[in-house]
């Protein structure tokens, strides 16, 4: 009698995420993932048509989980909202760094795909738009709580600030080793900007 696994899709995603985080893309096969989960490889193909779709699915799911972690932290915190947000998003980006790097490397080195397909694959790596908007709205709510200000999420300058922070976190991590200094640096930038721009 076959083994019944509760929350099989979640189990596949978690197992695949761990394998992809610890191994190069080409070294992780659908057979290996299925074996680790304890299912037949055909069952895995019922959920994902190929390894690339599984990889992207796992990557997107890991960011959905990040959003839930950020949301829960924001709801439970009673102070230091922005500090907590920056700490969590920095940790999450660091944990995903090897996956993102491997995805880019795989696409760049795939000589069998043309320029148009390469662009499409790069676009798949970026955050899903819905998820970006959810994380952005959370960021704005955190700023409202932190600085006790009425802010409009449709303000283009706030969205620019959010985009800049998301871009700067991995760059700071790459160039400056002290994470707490990096977080304080970002906090000061955000704090100075928000207070100057909106506290009038």
PyMOL commands that set and color helices and strands:
alter all, ss='L'
color gray80, all
select helices_A, chain A and resi 8-22+25-27+30-37+41-47+51-76+81-109+115-125+129-147+156-175+179-198
alter helices_A, ss='H'
color red, helices_A
deselect
rebuild
show_as cartoon
